[in-house]
Every structure is written in C-alpha cells, then in structure tokens.
Amino acid sequence: MTLRTRTDALLIFGFCAFLFFYGAGQFGLIGADEPRYAQVAREMLDRRDWITPVLNGQAWLEKPPLYYWQAMLAYSALGVSDVAARLPSAIDATLLVIAVYLFFRRFRRGVEVDAALITASGAGVIGYARAASMDMALAASFSVGMLAWWAWRESGRRIYLAAFYVCMALGMLAKGPVAPVLAAAIIVLFAIAAQEWRLIVRTLWLPGILLFCAIALPWYVAVEMRNPQFFREFILEHNLARFSTDVYHHRQPFWYYLPVTLLALVPWTVFVIAAFAASVRAWWTQRKSVSAEPDFELQFNLFACVWLVVPVVFFSISRSKLPGYILPAVPAGAVLLADYLRRHLEREEPVPKWMAVLHALVASAPIVPALLVGYAVAEHRLPAGRPMLIALAIAFVLCAAIALTLASRLQLRMLRFVTLIPVVLAVAAVLKLGTTAIDQTLSARPLAAELATVETRELPVAVCGTSRELEYGLAFYRNQTIARCEFGPIPTEEHLLVAPPMFRYNIAEKAPGRRVMFLGHYAPQDVDYYWVAASARS
C-alpha cells in the first residue's frame, strides 16, 4: 500500500466514522419505522428464525429480510440496542463510499477521493446512514450494482457483470423487486439514448441471471412456503398497491421528489445541477455523430444522468411517496459531479462567479437549522432574536469564505475542502446541541426509562390516543407488545397506561370498578401515564 493509498484510506474512513457512526446512540430510535424494524429483527433473533419476519409474535411480511439479517448479526455481536439497530445502515453507507472510490480509482483516476467524499457528505446519505431502515441497504447495493454494470460496459470484463447481478439480488433482498426494475429501466433508457440497442441483449447474461436467482430467490421461496399469504401481502399490497394507490396514506404532489432530491444532494446541489446540464448539453450536441468506437467519456455522464433521473420519475408516478424512496438516485448525483470536477480540473476551466456564490449559499445554509435544531424540535419553530442572529452570522462567514475561495485562483481544487467544513460543523452541531431535544421529543426511549422507574416489576403497557411512533418505540424499548385501546376495552390484567391528558376521563370510563392511579406526566411529548389495577375477572 502506497503512502497516497494510506492517506486516502485514513481520510475516507475518518469521514465515514464521523458522518455515519459517531453519536449513533445519542438519541433513541425515532419515527414509526426505526423501532418497528429494530423490533422485527430482535423477535427474529429470539426465535432463531431467519426466514419469517415477525412483529408482536405474528408474521410481518411488508419488507424483505436483508436489513433484519444485518441487525440480527449486530445484535448477536453487540447486544440489542439502538446503536446496533442503526449499525447496518452505517456499514452499508461506508461500503458504498468505498465502492465509489475504487470505481473512480480504476476508471476515472484523479478525483477518486473527491468522489468518495462527495458521496459520503450528501444530506440524504448522512441522514439514512444513521437510520435503522432498509433504504440505505437498497441504495448501497443498487448503486454499487450500477457502477459494476458500467465497469463491465467500459472494460468488457464479465466479473463486473457478475457483480452487477449479485448487487441486484441483494437489492431484491433489501426492498423487493424495485431494484431490478429500476436497473432495467436505466439500462434500457441509456441504451436508447446512446443508440446501442445490443447493450440490452448483452446485459441479459445467463450465468448472471442464474447467479441472481441463486441469491435472491431462496428466501422468497422459503417465506412463501411457510407463509402462503406472503405473495398477497408483499407483492400485491406492499409493492403493487403501494405504487398504484394511496392505501397507506402517503399522498404527495407529483413534483414532490424534485425538492426532496435537491435537498438530499445538499451541499452539492448547485454543482450537480451544473454537471447534469453540461452532460445533457454535450450529449444533445453529439447525439447524431457516428463513431466506430463509443465515447465512454460522454456516455458515462449520460449514464449517470439517466441513473439520477429514472428513480425520481419512477417514484413521482407512484401514488405513495416517502422521502427515502429516491435515495438510490443520490449517489448518481455524486458520481456525475465527481466526473464533472475531473474534467474541469484537467482543463482548468474557471467557475462562474454566480455559481460560486450560489454554491456557497447552499453549502452554508444547513448550519442555521443545525445550530437551532434543539429549539426547533422542542418548540416546533425557529427562535428569533440573538440565537437566530448568531446562527445567521456563522452561516454568513462560512458563505463568504466558500465564495471567496472558489473565486480565487485555487477554485475547484478547493471545492471539496471548503464544502466539507460546513458539513462537518452541521453534523457536529446537531450531535452537540440537538440530540437531547430529539431524544426527549421524538423518541420513546426517555419515556420507557421513566416508566421503568415507577414499577416494582415489569408490567404490560397499553396506549390510548398516542401516536404510532410512541407505540412502536415503547414496544422496542420495553420489548413487549403494546395494546391500543382507543376503540376497545383496556387490558384486564394489571398494566401501565400511557395517554394524552385529554384522555383522562375516558380512562376512568374504560376501567369501571378498577383502581386507576395517576403516576406522572411526560412533558416533552405531553402524555400522562397511569397504573391500572387488574379487573376482578382476571
């Protein structure tokens, strides 16, 4: 290993360690999905069942098993915790960054470190690398597969095509048929745009298809054999129905993913747009030229553009929209920008001043919400007065420094360095200033710990009128099934009950003749908790 390789490795692993791993447990699992997926993996591990995902003791067939398998391994090594639940996504993001580095080192030398760090520092990648979910597993396997496909296209080596099929199989295990469907759409559209129809047929390589089937299909066959309802629940309801209807109430306007994608690419959004426009313009200018040999330089940028656009358009058509769906498109923006940067550095082309200023604004802007995140989460608004002025002043200094650097003679050679400064500062600010408020307000972990202090023995817990997020969070942190009782009777056995203050009189009506004791109020999420005695019949 050369000195430069060691330096690259230290730089990349250092940034990945800070951006993806550091402080992963400083706040508990948030939302409904994180604790739910983490609990499924725990129940599978407890049952020693690697086939059927289980939640509350029942088969839960909404998602494939790759994340669960990864979390089960993390639990086995580290014990069950929110850090272990988030570890798979952090590892997947790191593997993606390494794959981008190796690809550029082999096929686009000169900007391999820039490509890796641009990939690592995108807002979408950082956010989902810290989440216990399937989104990063899909994005990493899919993106590595796309790079492998291009490596085969440019080098002709079948080992890369085999790697493509392996990655698509992993994507199939990460989140279902969306991985091969998106890959097929990207390859077909690229072949049409490049006027190379034979690429479609050449990609359909029988050994690769067999390899895909050997990796992806055994679990699908096994889970269907054990759970005959799997095809209906997973394929028909959670893939086709989720795409074609709003059955899960995630309706958003058609243009929803345009701002989501732009935000996911922060702080690189401006230069990604510039790289996309330059690539499309170059393709349009040369689209009618006929050459005996393909122009891999031009075609690679066209391929990255198609890769960036297809997931956004595909999921824009879907009736059900969530931000994480377009994460597979984000690495395409990083790859496109890295190659754009390489070309401009070789030609020493200047950066337009307006672009330098606009990039500085976008790159420095996240420092404002990062510094104020604690207040914003707790109060549901940004503060006025001195805190806001301080945050804006820091953002202004960063913006001016970035703009002046990019306007100097160094220009793009300093792009990576000056852009990563606000990224690091923003992540550090969130971890230092916002984690307590996020933990108390958005996670069930503090409430679960508070409930444990008021019981002399572990009791069942029920909720009434609370959010799904709190319900699933309590289920994970207490490792028990949480009963909901808004529309039915409360449990007959002795238990703890969590409900908003407005439900106080409803609780008395639901427990006639039973002792009910108010134990406390958890202010950050505005819920009360009670002890309810067992009914005489139990």
N, C-alpha and C positions, 0 to 999 in steps of 0.2 A: 504494500500500500504506500503510495507516494505521499509526500507532505501535503500536496494540494488535496488529495483524496481524504486524508485525515482531517484537514481543516474543513472541507465541505461536510464531512460526516458530523463533526462536532457542531457546526453551525446549524445544520438541519435538525439533528436530534435535540439540540438545545432549544430551538424554537418550538419544535413539536412537544417537547416536555413541558414547556411553559404554556403554550397556547391550548394544548389538549388535555394534559394530565394534572398540572398544578392546581390545587384547590378544588379538585373534583368533588370533594365531600363537604365543602364549606357551606353548602345549603342542600337541603333534602330534595328528594325527587318531587318534581312539580308537574302540574297538569294531570290529566287522567291517564295518558298513555304510559309515561315513565313508570309509575308504581305498578300499573297493571301488567306491563311486560315483565318487569322485575319479579313480580309475584308468580307469574306463569312459570318462569324459569326455576324459581325456588320450589314450586309444587312438583314440577317435573323431576327435579333433583331428589326431592324427598321420596318420590315414588320410584326412583331409578327407571324412569320411563323416558326414552329418547325419541319416541315416536309421536305420542299424542300430547299436544299442548293442553294443559289443564289449568282451570281457574276456579277457585272455590269448590274443588273436587269434581268439577264437571268438564267434559271436553270443550275446549275453546279453540275453534278452528278458523279464526279470522286471518291468521298470518302463518307463513311457513316457519321452519324451525331454526334457521341459521343463527339469528340473534340469541335464541334460547339456548342453543348448544354452547355458544361462546360464553354466555352468562353463567351457565352451569359449570363450565370449566373454571371461570373466575371465582365462583362461589366455593368450588372444591379447593382451590388454592388459597383463597384469602378469607373465606367465610362470607356469609350473606351480609351485604351492606350496600349503601347507595353508591359508594366508590366502586365496588366490584360490579354493580349493575351497569355503571357507565364505562367501565374499562373496555369492553368490546368495541364501542364506537371510537374511543380514543386510539386504540390499536389499529382499527380499520383506516382511520384518517392518516395515521403515520405511514401505514403501508402504501396508501395512495400517494402520499408525498414522495416516498422513496421510489415508487414506480415512475412518477413523472421525472424525477431526477435521472434515473437510469435511462429512460427513453431519450431524453434530450442529450445525455452524455454519449449515447450511441448514435443518434441520428441528427441532432442539431447542436453540436458542441459550441460552447462559448457562453451559453446562458442557462446551463443546467441548474445552477444554484438559484438563479433568479426564478426559473420556472417552478422549482420546488417550493420556494418561499412565497411566491405569489399564490400558489395553490393552497399552502398552509394558512395564509393570513386572510383569506376571504371570509367575510362575516358569516356566510352560510356554512362554510366548512367548520369554522371555530364553534359556531353555535351547536351544530348537530354532532360534532365530535365530543361534546360534553353532555350528550343526551342519551338516556337509555332507550333506544329505539332502533327500528330496522332501517331507517333512512340512510345512515352512513354506511351500513353494510352493503346496501344496494348501490349507492353512489360510488363506493370504492371498487367493488367488483365490476360494475358496469364500465366505469372509466378506465380501469386497467385493461379491461377487455377491448375497449375501443382503441387504446394505444397499441395493444398487441395486434389488433387487426391491421392498423396502419403499418406497423413494423413488418408484418408479413407482406403487405401490399408493396412496400418500398424495397424490401430485401429479397422477397421471394422464398424465405425460409419457412418451412411448414411448422417448425417448432412454435413460431409465433401464432400461427393459425390455430394450432392445438391449444395454446394458452388462451386464445380468444374464446374457444368453446368451453374451456374449463371455467373461465370467468363468467360466461353467460349462465352456466349451470349453477354457479354459486349465487348469481343474481336471482335465478329462479328459486333457489332455496332461501334467499333473503327476503323477497317480497312477491314472488309469484311470476306469472308469465309476462309481466311488464318489461322485464329485462330483455328477453329475446325479441319481443315485439318492437321495442324502441330500437334495438340494434338493427333489426331487419329494415325498419323504415329509414334509418340513417344511411345504411349501406346502399339501399335501392335508390334513394334520392341523390346520394353522391354519385352513383354510377350514371344516373340520368344526366346530372349536371356536367359531369366530366366526359360524357358521351363514350363511356366504356361499359357497354352492356354485359360484356363477358365477365366482368368482376362479380356479378350476381351469381352466375353459374359456378365460377371458380371458388367462390366462398362456400358453396354447398359441397363441402368435402366430407365424404362418407366416414372416414375414420374420426373426424372431428364431431360429426353428428352422433356417432356411436359413443364417443367419449362424453359428450353432453348427456346423453341418455343414461349412461352408466353412473354418472354423478348425481344427476337431478332426479331421475325417476324412481329409484328405490324407495325414498321416503314417501313420495306421493302414492305409490302402490301400497306401501305398508299402512299408511294412515287411512287410506280408503278401505282396506280390508278390515281394519279394526273399527272404523267409524263410517258406516255406509252413508251417513248424512254429509260427509266431507265434500263431495262434489257439489251438492246443492248449496251448502253454506259458504264454502270458499270460492268456488269458481262462479256460480250463478249469482250469489248475493254480494260477496265482498270483492268481486272483480267486475263482472258484467253489470250488475245492478248499481254498484257504486259509481261506475263510469257513466252509465246512461241515465241514471235517475238521481234525485236528491234524497234518497231514502234515509241517509244518515245525517241530513240537515247540515251540510257543509256548502251551501249555495253561495257562490260569489259571482260577480260580473265576469263577462268573457275576458276582459282586459286585466283581470286580477293578477295574473302571473307576470305581467310586464313590470310593474313596480316591485313586485316580490323578487324577481330576478335581478333587477338593478340594485336593490338593497343587498341581496345575497352576494353580489360581486364587490361591494364596498370593501376596501377603499380604492379598488382598481377600476371602478365603473367607467370613468371617463376614457381611460386608455383602452379598455376592452371595446367600447363603442367605436373608438377611432380605428382600432385594429380590425374590427368587423367591417366597417365601412370601406377601409382600404382594401381588404381582401375581396369583398364583393365587387368593388370597382375594378380591381385587377382582373378578376375572372370575367366580368362583363366585357372588358376591353379585348380580351384574348380568347373569348369563347369560340370564335369561328376559325381560329388559326388551326392548321393541320400540321401535326408533327409526328414523325416516326416514333420518337421516344416521349413518354409522358413527362411533363414538367412537375416533378414531385414538390418543388418549392411552392408553386402556385396551387397545386392540388391539395397539399397538406392544409393550407389555410382555408381552402374551400371546404374540406372535410371537417375542420374544426367549426366552421360557421354552421354547417348542416347539423353537426352534433349539438351545437348550442341552441339552435332554433327548434329542432324537432321535439324535444321534451316539453318546451314551453308551449308550442302549438298543440301538441297531443293532449296535454293536461288542461289547456284552455278550453278545448272542446268538451272535456269531461264536465258533467253536471255537479260532481262533488270535488271540491277544491280545498286542499290544505297546503300550507307553505312548503313542507318538506318534500312534496311530490316532485318538484323541479330540481332537487339537489343534484341529480345526475348531470344536469346541464352546466353546473357551476365550474367543474374542472375544465370543461371545454373553453370557457372564457379565459381561464388562467393559461391554458396551452396556447390559445390564439394570441394572447398578449405577449407571452414569452417569445414566440417566434417573430412577432412584430418588433419587439425590442431588439432581438438579434439582428434583424435586417437593418434597422435604423442605426445601430451601433457600428455595423460594418460600413455603412455608407456615410456615417457621421452627419446625418440629417438633423437640422435643428428642430426643436419643439416649438410650435406656435405659442406665443405668449398667452393667448386666451386659453389654450389647453392647459398650460402650466398653472394658471390661476384657478381654473375650474377644478382641476385635479386636486390642487391644494385645499380648496374649499370642501370637496367631498371627503378627502382623506382626513382632514382635521375635524370635521363636523361631529363624528361619533364621540369625541372626548366630552362634549357637553352632556348628553344623556348618561354617559358612563360616570361622570362625576356626580350627577344628580340622581342616579338610579335609586338609591336608598329612599330618598324623599319621594320620588315619583311613584315607587311601588307602594309605599306606606300611605301616601296621601292621594294617590291617583291623579296627580297633576305636578307640573314642574313648579319649583319655587320662584318667587320674584325676589327683587332686592339683591342683597350682597352675594348670596350663593350663585345666583344666575350671572351676575356681573363677573365674578371670579372665573366661572366656567367659560364664559364668552371670551374673557381676556386671554385665558390659556389657549383656547381654540384659535384666537386671532394670532397669537405669537407663533403657534405651530403652522398656521396657514401661511403667514408671511415668510417663515423660514423655508417652507417647502417651495413656495412660489419663487423666491429669490434664488434658491439652489438650482431649480430647474431652468431658470432664466440665465444662469451663469454658463461659463464655458464647459462645466462638467456635464450639465444637462442630464441625459438619460443614464449616464454612468452612475449617477447618484439616486436614480429613481427608487431602486429597491431600498436603499438605506433610509432615505428621508421619509418614505411611506410607511416603513415598518415601525418607526418611532411612535407615531400616534396609535398604531395598532397595539403595541406593547403597553403603552400608557393607558389606553382604554380598557384593556383586559385587566391590567393591574388595578385600575380604579374600581372596576366592578367587583373584583375579588376583595379589595380592601374596604370599600365604602358601602357596597350594596348587598353583600351576602347575608348579613343579619336580617335586614328587612325582607329580602327574598325568602329566606328560610321561614321567618315568622308569619309572613303574609300569604305565601303561595304554596308552602309545603305543609304536610300533615305531621312532619317529624316532631316539632316542638309540642304540639298538642298531644301526640301519642306519648311523649315523655312525661307531660303533665298529668295525663290520665294514670300513668303507671305509679305516680307518687301518691294518689288518693285511694288506691285499692290495696287491701291487705293480701289479696290473692288475685290471680288473673281472672277477669270476668269477661263474658261476651260483651260486645259493643253493638249498639244499634244507632242509626242516624235517622233524623226526621227533618226534612226541609233543607238539608245541606246540599252542597254541590257534589257532582260526581268526583271531582278532583279530591275532595276531602274524604269521600267514601273509599276510593281506591288507595289513597295514601294511608289511611288508617289500616286498611286490610294488609298492606305491605309491612308497615312498621309494627303492627301487633301480630302479624301472621295468623289472622283468623278471618273468617267470613263475617262481613258486616251486614246486618239486616237493615233494610229500608222499611219504614213504616208510615209513610205519609198517607197511604191509601188502604192501610190494613192495620190489624192489631199489632201492638208491640210484643216482643217475645215474652213467653210465660215464665221463663226462668229469671233468676236474679241477673241483672246486667247494668251496664252503664249506657246512658243515652245522651247523644250529642244533638243539639238542635239550636236554631237561631232563637233569640229572646222572644220573638213574636209567637213562637210555638208553645210558650209556657203553659197557657191554659188548655191547649189541645192535648198536651201530655197528661194533664190531670184527668181529662175525659177519657183518654186511651187506657188509663190504668185505674179504673174504679175499684175501690176497696183495697188498693195496694199502697204500701208506703213509698213515697217518692221524696227524695232528699236532694235539694239543690246543692251542688258541690263547688261550683265555681263558674267563672266567665272567662273565656279566652278572647281577650280584646282584639288582637291583630286580625282575627277572622270573624269577630263578632258572633261567637257561638257560646251557648251555655252547655254545661254537662251536669248530668244528674245520676244519682243511684236509684234504681228501681228494684224493689223487693220482688221476690218470686210470688206468683199468684198462688192462691190456696189450692188450685187444681194440679199444680205441677209437682 
